[in-house]
Amino acid sequence: MAVLSLPEFTPALRDRFGTDGYLPMPSLVPPETLLALVAEVERLEKLAVRRDFTMASMNHSPRHMTTLGGHVITGESELIPRS
């Protein structure tokens, strides 16, 4: 997989970040790496567990989320290097 590519720092980039609060970096992740990441996320997403609960500290308001623990990601990822 290719190494990430950062744009050259310029005053224009600094100003845009100051104005918008973010910078678009379309070439940061090479297309083949992005495709591999998308495929990995889609595959790992199928292992996630749905959690529905209420939060007592927030007036018992409902919470709905899907979680995937770091240990599962580490164990199942095809992109994270293992030592």
Secondary structure by P-SEA (a helix, b strand, c coil): ccccccccccaaaaaaaaacccccccccccaaaaaaaaaaaaaaaaabbbbbbbbccccbbbbbbccccaaaaaacccccccc
